[in-house]
Amino acid sequence: MIKNIFTLSILVLFLAGCSSKNLSKSIYSSSEFYSNYNVTYQNNDIKLTKSYELLKSTIEEKFKKLHVKKGNDLNIKVSITNFDEGNRALRYIIGFGAGSAKAIIKTRFYNKSNTLLGEIETESNLYMGIFGGSSDKVFDLTAEKIVDFARENYLIARY
């Protein structure tokens, strides 16, 4: 029985995947809160187009779950500064950091008059997962941090 529980625990760990996310932030004074958002992406690398599309859809999905509408009160500008999809085979076979995927995303928040309200830099890593885990998971982790930061610092509570 205990052996089965241990085996199940290990299996859950590998199926769920191991990942981490770090956040560095700078918040500038703002006493205003906003009821809607707009996200723009600064894509200077054609190879990252798919990554930006994935990040965009994930961010918009997370805002939708919070019932925050699109508009132009809070303008969010997102830029992928570094993305390494790593090696899925190494994550699957070795794990524990070998072949890890990594994304660093810089995000700036502006009000309607284009005044900078704050900025964050999010680093997300994927170390392992089922069949090596998809490197796309780093964008899900990053989108979560971006939306959480906006919710905690700039959005009127509607959730």
FITORVO-542119 format. One record per residue: residue in one letter; x, y, z of N, C-alpha, C, O in turn. Coordinates in nm, 2 decimals. Example, Ala and Ser with C-alpha at 12.3 -4.5 7.8 and 13.67 -1.06 7.14 Angstrom:
REM FITORVO-542119
+------+--------+--------+--------+--------+--------+--------+--------+--------+--------+--------+--------+--------+
! lofi !   n.px !   n.py !   n.pz !  ca.px !  ca.py !  ca.pz !   c.px !   c.py !   c.pz !   o.px !   o.py !   o.pz !
+------+--------+--------+--------+--------+--------+--------+--------+--------+--------+--------+--------+--------+
!    A !   1.32 !  -0.57 !   0.78 !   1.23 !  -0.45 !   0.78 !   1.32 !  -0.33 !   0.78 !   1.42 !  -0.33 !   0.85 !
!    S !   1.28 !  -0.22 !   0.71 !   1.37 !  -0.11 !   0.71 !   1.29 !   0.00 !   0.79 !   1.34 !   0.11 !   0.80 !
+------+--------+--------+--------+--------+--------+--------+--------+--------+--------+--------+--------+--------+
//
This chain:
REM FITORVO-542119
+------+--------+--------+--------+--------+--------+--------+--------+--------+--------+--------+--------+--------+
! lofi !   n.px !   n.py !   n.pz !  ca.px !  ca.py !  ca.pz !   c.px !   c.py !   c.pz !   o.px !   o.py !   o.pz !
+------+--------+--------+--------+--------+--------+--------+--------+--------+--------+--------+--------+--------+
!    M !   0.08 !  -0.12 !   0.00 !   0.00 !   0.00 !   0.00 !   0.09 !   0.13 !   0.00 !   0.07 !   0.22 !  -0.08 !
!    I !   0.19 !   0.13 !   0.09 !   0.27 !   0.25 !   0.10 !   0.36 !   0.26 !  -0.03 !   0.38 !   0.37 !  -0.08 !
!    K !   0.40 !   0.15 !  -0.08 !   0.47 !   0.15 !  -0.21 !   0.39 !   0.20 !  -0.32 !   0.44 !   0.28 !  -0.40 !
!    N !   0.26 !   0.17 !  -0.33 !   0.17 !   0.22 !  -0.43 !   0.15 !   0.38 !  -0.41 !   0.15 !   0.45 !  -0.51 !
!    I !   0.14 !   0.42 !  -0.29 !   0.13 !   0.57 !  -0.27 !   0.25 !   0.64 !  -0.31 !   0.25 !   0.75 !  -0.37 !
!    F !   0.37 !   0.58 !  -0.28 !   0.50 !   0.64 !  -0.32 !   0.51 !   0.65 !  -0.47 !   0.55 !   0.75 !  -0.52 !
!    T !   0.48 !   0.54 !  -0.53 !   0.48 !   0.53 !  -0.68 !   0.39 !   0.63 !  -0.74 !   0.42 !   0.70 !  -0.84 !
!    L !   0.27 !   0.64 !  -0.69 !   0.17 !   0.74 !  -0.74 !   0.22 !   0.88 !  -0.72 !   0.21 !   0.97 !  -0.81 !
!    S !   0.28 !   0.91 !  -0.61 !   0.34 !   1.04 !  -0.58 !   0.45 !   1.08 !  -0.68 !   0.45 !   1.19 !  -0.74 !
!    I !   0.54 !   0.99 !  -0.71 !   0.64 !   1.01 !  -0.81 !   0.58 !   1.03 !  -0.95 !   0.62 !   1.12 !  -1.02 !
!    L !   0.48 !   0.95 !  -0.98 !   0.42 !   0.97 !  -1.11 !   0.35 !   1.10 !  -1.13 !   0.36 !   1.16 !  -1.23 !
!    V !   0.28 !   1.15 !  -1.03 !   0.22 !   1.28 !  -1.03 !   0.32 !   1.39 !  -1.05 !   0.30 !   1.48 !  -1.13 !
!    L !   0.44 !   1.38 !  -0.98 !   0.54 !   1.48 !  -1.00 !   0.59 !   1.49 !  -1.14 !   0.60 !   1.59 !  -1.20 !
!    F !   0.61 !   1.37 !  -1.21 !   0.66 !   1.37 !  -1.34 !   0.55 !   1.41 !  -1.44 !   0.58 !   1.48 !  -1.54 !
!    L !   0.43 !   1.38 !  -1.42 !   0.32 !   1.42 !  -1.51 !   0.29 !   1.57 !  -1.50 !   0.27 !   1.63 !  -1.60 !
!    A !   0.30 !   1.62 !  -1.38 !   0.27 !   1.77 !  -1.36 !   0.39 !   1.85 !  -1.41 !   0.36 !   1.96 !  -1.46 !
!    G !   0.51 !   1.80 !  -1.40 !   0.62 !   1.88 !  -1.45 !   0.68 !   1.96 !  -1.34 !   0.60 !   2.00 !  -1.24 !
!    C !   0.80 !   2.00 !  -1.35 !   0.86 !   2.09 !  -1.25 !   0.90 !   2.22 !  -1.32 !   0.96 !   2.21 !  -1.43 !
!    S !   0.86 !   2.32 !  -1.26 !   0.89 !   2.45 !  -1.32 !   0.91 !   2.56 !  -1.21 !   0.88 !   2.53 !  -1.10 !
!    S !   0.96 !   2.67 !  -1.25 !   0.98 !   2.78 !  -1.16 !   0.96 !   2.91 !  -1.23 !   0.96 !   2.92 !  -1.35 !
!    K !   0.93 !   3.01 !  -1.15 !   0.91 !   3.15 !  -1.21 !   0.97 !   3.25 !  -1.11 !   0.94 !   3.24 !  -0.99 !
!    N !   1.04 !   3.35 !  -1.16 !   1.09 !   3.45 !  -1.08 !   1.04 !   3.58 !  -1.13 !   1.01 !   3.60 !  -1.25 !
!    L !   1.03 !   3.68 !  -1.05 !   0.98 !   3.81 !  -1.08 !   1.06 !   3.92 !  -1.02 !   1.08 !   3.92 !  -0.90 !
!    S !   1.10 !   4.01 !  -1.10 !   1.16 !   4.14 !  -1.05 !   1.07 !   4.25 !  -1.10 !   1.02 !   4.25 !  -1.21 !
!    K !   1.05 !   4.34 !  -1.01 !   0.95 !   4.45 !  -1.04 !   0.99 !   4.58 !  -0.99 !   1.07 !   4.60 !  -0.90 !
!    S !   0.94 !   4.68 !  -1.06 !   0.95 !   4.82 !  -1.02 !   0.81 !   4.88 !  -1.04 !   0.75 !   4.88 !  -1.14 !
!    I !   0.76 !   4.94 !  -0.93 !   0.63 !   5.00 !  -0.93 !   0.65 !   5.15 !  -0.90 !   0.72 !   5.19 !  -0.81 !
!    Y !   0.59 !   5.22 !  -0.99 !   0.59 !   5.37 !  -0.97 !   0.46 !   5.41 !  -0.91 !   0.36 !   5.34 !  -0.92 !
!    S !   0.46 !   5.53 !  -0.84 !   0.34 !   5.57 !  -0.77 !   0.22 !   5.58 !  -0.86 !   0.23 !   5.65 !  -0.97 !
!    S !   0.11 !   5.52 !  -0.82 !  -0.01 !   5.54 !  -0.89 !  -0.13 !   5.51 !  -0.80 !  -0.13 !   5.41 !  -0.73 !
!    S !  -0.21 !   5.61 !  -0.78 !  -0.33 !   5.59 !  -0.69 !  -0.45 !   5.56 !  -0.77 !  -0.56 !   5.54 !  -0.72 !
!    E !  -0.44 !   5.54 !  -0.90 !  -0.55 !   5.50 !  -0.99 !  -0.56 !   5.35 !  -1.01 !  -0.46 !   5.28 !  -1.01 !
!    F !  -0.69 !   5.31 !  -1.03 !  -0.71 !   5.17 !  -1.06 !  -0.79 !   5.17 !  -1.19 !  -0.87 !   5.27 !  -1.22 !
!    Y !  -0.78 !   5.07 !  -1.27 !  -0.83 !   5.07 !  -1.41 !  -0.93 !   4.95 !  -1.42 !  -0.91 !   4.85 !  -1.36 !
!    S !  -1.03 !   4.97 !  -1.51 !  -1.13 !   4.87 !  -1.53 !  -1.11 !   4.79 !  -1.65 !  -1.18 !   4.69 !  -1.67 !
!    N !  -1.02 !   4.83 !  -1.74 !  -1.00 !   4.75 !  -1.86 !  -0.85 !   4.76 !  -1.91 !  -0.78 !   4.83 !  -1.85 !
!    Y !  -0.82 !   4.68 !  -2.00 !  -0.68 !   4.66 !  -2.04 !  -0.66 !   4.65 !  -2.19 !  -0.76 !   4.62 !  -2.26 !
!    N !  -0.54 !   4.67 !  -2.24 !  -0.50 !   4.65 !  -2.37 !  -0.36 !   4.60 !  -2.37 !  -0.27 !   4.65 !  -2.30 !
!    V !  -0.33 !   4.49 !  -2.44 !  -0.20 !   4.43 !  -2.44 !  -0.14 !   4.45 !  -2.59 !  -0.20 !   4.41 !  -2.68 !
!    T !  -0.02 !   4.50 !  -2.59 !   0.05 !   4.50 !  -2.72 !   0.19 !   4.43 !  -2.70 !   0.24 !   4.42 !  -2.59 !
!    Y !   0.24 !   4.38 !  -2.82 !   0.36 !   4.29 !  -2.81 !   0.46 !   4.36 !  -2.90 !   0.43 !   4.39 !  -3.02 !
!    Q !   0.58 !   4.36 !  -2.85 !   0.69 !   4.42 !  -2.93 !   0.78 !   4.30 !  -2.98 !   0.87 !   4.26 !  -2.91 !
!    N !   0.74 !   4.26 !  -3.10 !   0.81 !   4.14 !  -3.16 !   0.91 !   4.19 !  -3.26 !   0.87 !   4.23 !  -3.37 !
!    N !   1.04 !   4.18 !  -3.23 !   1.14 !   4.21 !  -3.32 !   1.21 !   4.09 !  -3.39 !   1.30 !   4.11 !  -3.47 !
!    D !   1.16 !   3.97 !  -3.36 !   1.22 !   3.85 !  -3.40 !   1.11 !   3.76 !  -3.47 !   1.03 !   3.71 !  -3.40 !
!    I !   1.12 !   3.75 !  -3.60 !   1.01 !   3.67 !  -3.67 !   1.01 !   3.53 !  -3.62 !   0.90 !   3.46 !  -3.63 !
!    K !   1.12 !   3.47 !  -3.57 !   1.12 !   3.33 !  -3.51 !   1.03 !   3.32 !  -3.39 !   0.99 !   3.21 !  -3.35 !
!    L !   1.00 !   3.43 !  -3.32 !   0.92 !   3.43 !  -3.20 !   0.78 !   3.45 !  -3.22 !   0.70 !   3.46 !  -3.12 !
!    T !   0.73 !   3.46 !  -3.35 !   0.59 !   3.49 !  -3.37 !   0.49 !   3.40 !  -3.31 !   0.40 !   3.44 !  -3.25 !
!    K !   0.52 !   3.27 !  -3.32 !   0.44 !   3.17 !  -3.26 !   0.44 !   3.18 !  -3.10 !   0.33 !   3.17 !  -3.04 !
!    S !   0.55 !   3.22 !  -3.05 !   0.56 !   3.23 !  -2.90 !   0.48 !   3.35 !  -2.86 !   0.41 !   3.35 !  -2.76 !
!    Y !   0.48 !   3.46 !  -2.93 !   0.40 !   3.58 !  -2.90 !   0.25 !   3.55 !  -2.91 !   0.18 !   3.59 !  -2.82 !
!    E !   0.21 !   3.48 !  -3.01 !   0.07 !   3.44 !  -3.03 !   0.03 !   3.36 !  -2.91 !  -0.08 !   3.38 !  -2.86 !
!    L !   0.11 !   3.26 !  -2.87 !   0.07 !   3.18 !  -2.75 !   0.07 !   3.26 !  -2.62 !  -0.03 !   3.25 !  -2.55 !
!    L !   0.16 !   3.35 !  -2.60 !   0.16 !   3.43 !  -2.49 !   0.04 !   3.53 !  -2.49 !  -0.02 !   3.54 !  -2.38 !
!    K !   0.01 !   3.58 !  -2.60 !  -0.11 !   3.67 !  -2.61 !  -0.24 !   3.60 !  -2.58 !  -0.31 !   3.65 !  -2.50 !
!    S !  -0.26 !   3.48 !  -2.64 !  -0.38 !   3.41 !  -2.61 !  -0.39 !   3.37 !  -2.46 !  -0.50 !   3.37 !  -2.40 !
!    T !  -0.28 !   3.33 !  -2.40 !  -0.28 !   3.29 !  -2.26 !  -0.31 !   3.41 !  -2.17 !  -0.38 !   3.39 !  -2.08 !
!    I !  -0.25 !   3.52 !  -2.20 !  -0.27 !   3.64 !  -2.12 !  -0.42 !   3.68 !  -2.13 !  -0.48 !   3.71 !  -2.03 !
!    E !  -0.47 !   3.68 !  -2.25 !  -0.61 !   3.72 !  -2.27 !  -0.71 !   3.63 !  -2.20 !  -0.81 !   3.67 !  -2.15 !
!    E !  -0.67 !   3.50 !  -2.20 !  -0.76 !   3.40 !  -2.14 !  -0.76 !   3.42 !  -1.99 !  -0.87 !   3.41 !  -1.92 !
!    K !  -0.65 !   3.46 !  -1.93 !  -0.64 !   3.48 !  -1.79 !  -0.71 !   3.61 !  -1.74 !  -0.78 !   3.61 !  -1.64 !
!    F !  -0.71 !   3.71 !  -1.83 !  -0.78 !   3.83 !  -1.80 !  -0.93 !   3.80 !  -1.81 !  -1.01 !   3.85 !  -1.73 !
!    K !  -0.97 !   3.72 !  -1.91 !  -1.11 !   3.69 !  -1.93 !  -1.17 !   3.61 !  -1.80 !  -1.28 !   3.64 !  -1.76 !
!    K !  -1.09 !   3.53 !  -1.75 !  -1.13 !   3.45 !  -1.62 !  -1.15 !   3.55 !  -1.51 !  -1.23 !   3.52 !  -1.42 !
!    L !  -1.08 !   3.67 !  -1.51 !  -1.10 !   3.77 !  -1.41 !  -1.22 !   3.86 !  -1.44 !  -1.25 !   3.95 !  -1.36 !
!    H !  -1.28 !   3.84 !  -1.56 !  -1.39 !   3.93 !  -1.60 !  -1.34 !   4.07 !  -1.63 !  -1.42 !   4.17 !  -1.60 !
!    V !  -1.22 !   4.09 !  -1.68 !  -1.17 !   4.22 !  -1.71 !  -1.18 !   4.23 !  -1.86 !  -1.14 !   4.15 !  -1.94 !
!    K !  -1.24 !   4.35 !  -1.90 !  -1.27 !   4.37 !  -2.04 !  -1.15 !   4.44 !  -2.11 !  -1.07 !   4.50 !  -2.05 !
!    K !  -1.14 !   4.42 !  -2.24 !  -1.04 !   4.50 !  -2.32 !  -1.09 !   4.64 !  -2.33 !  -1.20 !   4.67 !  -2.34 !
!    G !  -0.99 !   4.73 !  -2.34 !  -1.01 !   4.87 !  -2.35 !  -0.88 !   4.94 !  -2.36 !  -0.78 !   4.88 !  -2.41 !
!    N !  -0.87 !   5.07 !  -2.31 !  -0.74 !   5.13 !  -2.32 !  -0.70 !   5.21 !  -2.19 !  -0.62 !   5.30 !  -2.20 !
!    D !  -0.77 !   5.17 !  -2.08 !  -0.73 !   5.23 !  -1.95 !  -0.59 !   5.19 !  -1.91 !  -0.51 !   5.28 !  -1.88 !
!    L !  -0.56 !   5.06 !  -1.91 !  -0.43 !   5.01 !  -1.87 !  -0.37 !   4.95 !  -1.99 !  -0.42 !   4.85 !  -2.04 !
!    N !  -0.26 !   5.01 !  -2.03 !  -0.19 !   4.95 !  -2.15 !  -0.07 !   4.87 !  -2.11 !   0.01 !   4.92 !  -2.03 !
!    I !  -0.06 !   4.75 !  -2.16 !   0.04 !   4.66 !  -2.11 !   0.13 !   4.63 !  -2.24 !   0.07 !   4.58 !  -2.34 !
!    K !   0.25 !   4.65 !  -2.23 !   0.35 !   4.63 !  -2.34 !   0.44 !   4.51 !  -2.30 !   0.51 !   4.52 !  -2.20 !
!    V !   0.44 !   4.41 !  -2.38 !   0.51 !   4.29 !  -2.35 !   0.62 !   4.26 !  -2.46 !   0.59 !   4.28 !  -2.58 !
!    S !   0.74 !   4.22 !  -2.41 !   0.85 !   4.19 !  -2.50 !   0.92 !   4.07 !  -2.45 !   0.96 !   4.06 !  -2.33 !
!    I !   0.94 !   3.97 !  -2.54 !   1.02 !   3.86 !  -2.50 !   1.17 !   3.89 !  -2.52 !   1.21 !   3.92 !  -2.63 !
!    T !   1.24 !   3.90 !  -2.41 !   1.38 !   3.94 !  -2.42 !   1.47 !   3.81 !  -2.44 !   1.58 !   3.83 !  -2.49 !
!    N !   1.42 !   3.70 !  -2.40 !   1.50 !   3.57 !  -2.42 !   1.41 !   3.45 !  -2.42 !   1.32 !   3.44 !  -2.33 !
!    F !   1.43 !   3.37 !  -2.51 !   1.35 !   3.24 !  -2.51 !   1.44 !   3.13 !  -2.56 !   1.50 !   3.14 !  -2.67 !
!    D !   1.45 !   3.02 !  -2.48 !   1.52 !   2.90 !  -2.52 !   1.43 !   2.79 !  -2.49 !   1.40 !   2.76 !  -2.38 !
!    E !   1.39 !   2.72 !  -2.60 !   1.29 !   2.61 !  -2.58 !   1.36 !   2.49 !  -2.52 !   1.29 !   2.39 !  -2.49 !
!    G !   1.49 !   2.49 !  -2.51 !   1.56 !   2.38 !  -2.45 !   1.55 !   2.25 !  -2.53 !   1.54 !   2.26 !  -2.65 !
!    N !   1.57 !   2.14 !  -2.47 !   1.57 !   2.01 !  -2.54 !   1.47 !   1.92 !  -2.47 !   1.50 !   1.87 !  -2.36 !
!    R !   1.36 !   1.89 !  -2.53 !   1.25 !   1.81 !  -2.47 !   1.30 !   1.67 !  -2.44 !   1.27 !   1.61 !  -2.34 !
!    A !   1.38 !   1.61 !  -2.53 !   1.44 !   1.48 !  -2.51 !   1.52 !   1.47 !  -2.38 !   1.51 !   1.38 !  -2.30 !
!    L !   1.61 !   1.57 !  -2.36 !   1.69 !   1.57 !  -2.24 !   1.60 !   1.59 !  -2.11 !   1.63 !   1.53 !  -2.01 !
!    R !   1.49 !   1.68 !  -2.12 !   1.40 !   1.69 !  -2.01 !   1.34 !   1.56 !  -1.98 !   1.31 !   1.53 !  -1.86 !
!    Y !   1.30 !   1.48 !  -2.08 !   1.23 !   1.36 !  -2.06 !   1.33 !   1.25 !  -2.00 !   1.30 !   1.18 !  -1.91 !
!    I !   1.44 !   1.23 !  -2.07 !   1.54 !   1.13 !  -2.03 !   1.61 !   1.15 !  -1.90 !   1.62 !   1.07 !  -1.81 !
!    I !   1.66 !   1.28 !  -1.89 !   1.74 !   1.31 !  -1.77 !   1.66 !   1.39 !  -1.66 !   1.66 !   1.35 !  -1.55 !
!    G !   1.60 !   1.49 !  -1.71 !   1.52 !   1.58 !  -1.62 !   1.61 !   1.66 !  -1.53 !   1.73 !   1.67 !  -1.55 !
!    F !   1.56 !   1.71 !  -1.42 !   1.63 !   1.78 !  -1.32 !   1.72 !   1.90 !  -1.37 !   1.83 !   1.92 !  -1.32 !
!    G !   1.67 !   1.97 !  -1.47 !   1.74 !   2.08 !  -1.53 !   1.81 !   2.06 !  -1.66 !   1.83 !   2.16 !  -1.73 !
!    A !   1.83 !   1.94 !  -1.70 !   1.89 !   1.91 !  -1.83 !   1.79 !   1.94 !  -1.94 !   1.68 !   1.89 !  -1.93 !
!    G !   1.83 !   2.02 !  -2.03 !   1.74 !   2.06 !  -2.14 !   1.63 !   2.15 !  -2.11 !   1.53 !   2.16 !  -2.18 !
!    S !   1.64 !   2.22 !  -2.00 !   1.53 !   2.31 !  -1.95 !   1.50 !   2.42 !  -2.05 !   1.59 !   2.47 !  -2.12 !
!    A !   1.37 !   2.45 !  -2.05 !   1.32 !   2.56 !  -2.13 !   1.32 !   2.69 !  -2.05 !   1.30 !   2.68 !  -1.93 !
!    K !   1.34 !   2.80 !  -2.11 !   1.35 !   2.93 !  -2.03 !   1.30 !   3.04 !  -2.11 !   1.33 !   3.05 !  -2.23 !
!    A !   1.22 !   3.13 !  -2.05 !   1.17 !   3.25 !  -2.11 !   1.19 !   3.37 !  -2.02 !   1.16 !   3.36 !  -1.90 !
!    I !   1.24 !   3.48 !  -2.07 !   1.25 !   3.60 !  -1.99 !   1.16 !   3.70 !  -2.07 !   1.18 !   3.73 !  -2.18 !
!    I !   1.06 !   3.76 !  -2.00 !   0.96 !   3.85 !  -2.06 !   0.97 !   3.98 !  -1.98 !   0.96 !   3.98 !  -1.86 !
!    K !   0.98 !   4.09 !  -2.05 !   0.98 !   4.23 !  -1.99 !   0.84 !   4.28 !  -2.02 !   0.79 !   4.29 !  -2.14 !
!    T !   0.77 !   4.33 !  -1.92 !   0.64 !   4.39 !  -1.93 !   0.63 !   4.53 !  -1.87 !   0.68 !   4.54 !  -1.75 !
!    R !   0.58 !   4.62 !  -1.94 !   0.56 !   4.76 !  -1.89 !   0.41 !   4.79 !  -1.89 !   0.34 !   4.75 !  -1.97 !
!    F !   0.37 !   4.87 !  -1.78 !   0.23 !   4.90 !  -1.77 !   0.22 !   5.06 !  -1.78 !   0.29 !   5.13 !  -1.71 !
!    Y !   0.13 !   5.10 !  -1.86 !   0.11 !   5.25 !  -1.88 !  -0.04 !   5.28 !  -1.86 !  -0.13 !   5.20 !  -1.88 !
!    N !  -0.06 !   5.41 !  -1.83 !  -0.20 !   5.46 !  -1.83 !  -0.24 !   5.52 !  -1.96 !  -0.16 !   5.51 !  -2.06 !
!    K !  -0.36 !   5.57 !  -1.97 !  -0.41 !   5.63 !  -2.10 !  -0.32 !   5.74 !  -2.16 !  -0.30 !   5.74 !  -2.28 !
!    S !  -0.26 !   5.82 !  -2.07 !  -0.17 !   5.92 !  -2.12 !  -0.03 !   5.88 !  -2.14 !   0.06 !   5.96 !  -2.15 !
!    N !  -0.01 !   5.75 !  -2.14 !   0.12 !   5.69 !  -2.17 !   0.23 !   5.71 !  -2.06 !   0.35 !   5.72 !  -2.09 !
!    T !   0.18 !   5.73 !  -1.94 !   0.27 !   5.74 !  -1.83 !   0.31 !   5.60 !  -1.78 !   0.22 !   5.52 !  -1.75 !
!    L !   0.43 !   5.58 !  -1.76 !   0.48 !   5.45 !  -1.71 !   0.44 !   5.43 !  -1.57 !   0.48 !   5.51 !  -1.48 !
!    L !   0.36 !   5.32 !  -1.54 !   0.32 !   5.30 !  -1.40 !   0.41 !   5.20 !  -1.33 !   0.42 !   5.20 !  -1.21 !
!    G !   0.46 !   5.10 !  -1.41 !   0.55 !   5.00 !  -1.35 !   0.60 !   4.91 !  -1.45 !   0.55 !   4.91 !  -1.57 !
!    E !   0.69 !   4.82 !  -1.41 !   0.75 !   4.73 !  -1.51 !   0.79 !   4.60 !  -1.43 !   0.83 !   4.61 !  -1.31 !
!    I !   0.78 !   4.49 !  -1.50 !   0.83 !   4.36 !  -1.44 !   0.91 !   4.29 !  -1.54 !   0.89 !   4.30 !  -1.66 !
!    E !   1.00 !   4.21 !  -1.49 !   1.07 !   4.11 !  -1.57 !   1.05 !   3.98 !  -1.51 !   1.08 !   3.95 !  -1.40 !
!    T !   0.99 !   3.89 !  -1.59 !   0.95 !   3.75 !  -1.54 !   1.04 !   3.65 !  -1.61 !   1.06 !   3.65 !  -1.73 !
!    E !   1.10 !   3.56 !  -1.53 !   1.18 !   3.45 !  -1.58 !   1.11 !   3.32 !  -1.54 !   1.08 !   3.30 !  -1.43 !
!    S !   1.08 !   3.25 !  -1.64 !   1.01 !   3.12 !  -1.62 !   1.09 !   3.01 !  -1.68 !   1.15 !   3.02 !  -1.78 !
!    N !   1.10 !   2.90 !  -1.60 !   1.18 !   2.78 !  -1.64 !   1.10 !   2.65 !  -1.63 !   1.01 !   2.64 !  -1.54 !
!    L !   1.12 !   2.56 !  -1.73 !   1.05 !   2.43 !  -1.72 !   1.17 !   2.33 !  -1.72 !   1.25 !   2.32 !  -1.81 !
!    Y !   1.17 !   2.25 !  -1.61 !   1.28 !   2.15 !  -1.60 !   1.24 !   2.01 !  -1.64 !   1.33 !   1.94 !  -1.69 !
!    M !   1.12 !   1.97 !  -1.63 !   1.08 !   1.84 !  -1.67 !   0.92 !   1.83 !  -1.68 !   0.86 !   1.93 !  -1.63 !
!    G !   0.87 !   1.73 !  -1.73 !   0.73 !   1.71 !  -1.74 !   0.70 !   1.58 !  -1.82 !   0.79 !   1.51 !  -1.85 !
!    I !   0.57 !   1.55 !  -1.84 !   0.54 !   1.43 !  -1.91 !   0.60 !   1.43 !  -2.05 !   0.58 !   1.53 !  -2.12 !
!    F !   0.66 !   1.33 !  -2.08 !   0.74 !   1.32 !  -2.21 !   0.82 !   1.44 !  -2.24 !   0.84 !   1.49 !  -2.35 !
!    G !   0.88 !   1.49 !  -2.13 !   0.97 !   1.61 !  -2.14 !   0.91 !   1.74 !  -2.12 !   0.98 !   1.84 !  -2.11 !
!    G !   0.78 !   1.75 !  -2.12 !   0.71 !   1.87 !  -2.11 !   0.72 !   1.97 !  -2.23 !   0.83 !   1.97 !  -2.29 !
!    S !   0.62 !   2.04 !  -2.26 !   0.62 !   2.13 !  -2.37 !   0.68 !   2.26 !  -2.32 !   0.65 !   2.31 !  -2.22 !
!    S !   0.77 !   2.32 !  -2.41 !   0.84 !   2.45 !  -2.37 !   0.73 !   2.56 !  -2.37 !   0.76 !   2.67 !  -2.31 !
!    D !   0.62 !   2.54 !  -2.42 !   0.51 !   2.64 !  -2.42 !   0.46 !   2.67 !  -2.28 !   0.41 !   2.77 !  -2.25 !
!    K !   0.49 !   2.57 !  -2.19 !   0.45 !   2.59 !  -2.04 !   0.51 !   2.72 !  -1.98 !   0.45 !   2.78 !  -1.89 !
!    V !   0.63 !   2.76 !  -2.03 !   0.69 !   2.88 !  -1.97 !   0.61 !   3.00 !  -2.00 !   0.61 !   3.09 !  -1.92 !
!    F !   0.54 !   3.00 !  -2.11 !   0.45 !   3.12 !  -2.14 !   0.33 !   3.12 !  -2.05 !   0.28 !   3.23 !  -2.02 !
!    D !   0.28 !   3.00 !  -2.02 !   0.17 !   3.00 !  -1.92 !   0.21 !   3.05 !  -1.79 !   0.13 !   3.13 !  -1.72 !
!    L !   0.32 !   3.01 !  -1.74 !   0.38 !   3.06 !  -1.61 !   0.40 !   3.21 !  -1.62 !   0.36 !   3.28 !  -1.52 !
!    T !   0.45 !   3.26 !  -1.73 !   0.48 !   3.40 !  -1.74 !   0.35 !   3.48 !  -1.75 !   0.33 !   3.59 !  -1.68 !
!    A !   0.25 !   3.44 !  -1.83 !   0.12 !   3.50 !  -1.84 !   0.05 !   3.51 !  -1.70 !  -0.01 !   3.62 !  -1.67 !
!    E !   0.06 !   3.41 !  -1.62 !   0.01 !   3.41 !  -1.49 !   0.07 !   3.52 !  -1.40 !  -0.01 !   3.59 !  -1.33 !
!    K !   0.20 !   3.54 !  -1.41 !   0.26 !   3.64 !  -1.33 !   0.23 !   3.78 !  -1.38 !   0.21 !   3.87 !  -1.30 !
!    I !   0.22 !   3.80 !  -1.51 !   0.18 !   3.93 !  -1.57 !   0.04 !   3.97 !  -1.52 !   0.02 !   4.08 !  -1.48 !
!    V !  -0.05 !   3.88 !  -1.54 !  -0.19 !   3.91 !  -1.50 !  -0.21 !   3.93 !  -1.35 !  -0.28 !   4.01 !  -1.31 !
!    D !  -0.14 !   3.85 !  -1.27 !  -0.14 !   3.86 !  -1.13 !  -0.09 !   4.00 !  -1.08 !  -0.15 !   4.07 !  -1.00 !
!    F !   0.02 !   4.04 !  -1.15 !   0.08 !   4.17 !  -1.11 !  -0.02 !   4.28 !  -1.15 !  -0.04 !   4.38 !  -1.07 !
!    A !  -0.08 !   4.28 !  -1.27 !  -0.18 !   4.38 !  -1.31 !  -0.30 !   4.38 !  -1.21 !  -0.34 !   4.49 !  -1.17 !
!    R !  -0.35 !   4.26 !  -1.18 !  -0.46 !   4.25 !  -1.08 !  -0.43 !   4.31 !  -0.95 !  -0.51 !   4.39 !  -0.89 !
!    E !  -0.31 !   4.28 !  -0.90 !  -0.28 !   4.33 !  -0.76 !  -0.24 !   4.48 !  -0.75 !  -0.26 !   4.54 !  -0.65 !
!    N !  -0.20 !   4.53 !  -0.86 !  -0.15 !   4.67 !  -0.86 !  -0.23 !   4.77 !  -0.93 !  -0.23 !   4.89 !  -0.90 !
!    Y !  -0.31 !   4.73 !  -1.04 !  -0.37 !   4.83 !  -1.12 !  -0.52 !   4.81 !  -1.15 !  -0.58 !   4.91 !  -1.20 !
!    L !  -0.57 !   4.69 !  -1.13 !  -0.71 !   4.67 !  -1.17 !  -0.81 !   4.68 !  -1.06 !  -0.78 !   4.65 !  -0.95 !
!    I !  -0.92 !   4.73 !  -1.10 !  -1.04 !   4.74 !  -1.00 !  -1.08 !   4.60 !  -0.98 !  -1.10 !   4.52 !  -1.08 !
!    A !  -1.11 !   4.56 !  -0.86 !  -1.15 !   4.42 !  -0.83 !  -1.29 !   4.39 !  -0.89 !  -1.38 !   4.46 !  -0.86 !
!    R !  -1.30 !   4.29 !  -0.97 !  -1.42 !   4.24 !  -1.03 !  -1.43 !   4.09 !  -1.02 !  -1.53 !   4.04 !  -1.07 !
!    Y !  -1.34 !   4.03 !  -0.96 !  -1.33 !   3.88 !  -0.96 !  -1.39 !   3.82 !  -0.84 !  -1.39 !   3.70 !  -0.82 !
+------+--------+--------+--------+--------+--------+--------+--------+--------+--------+--------+--------+--------+
//
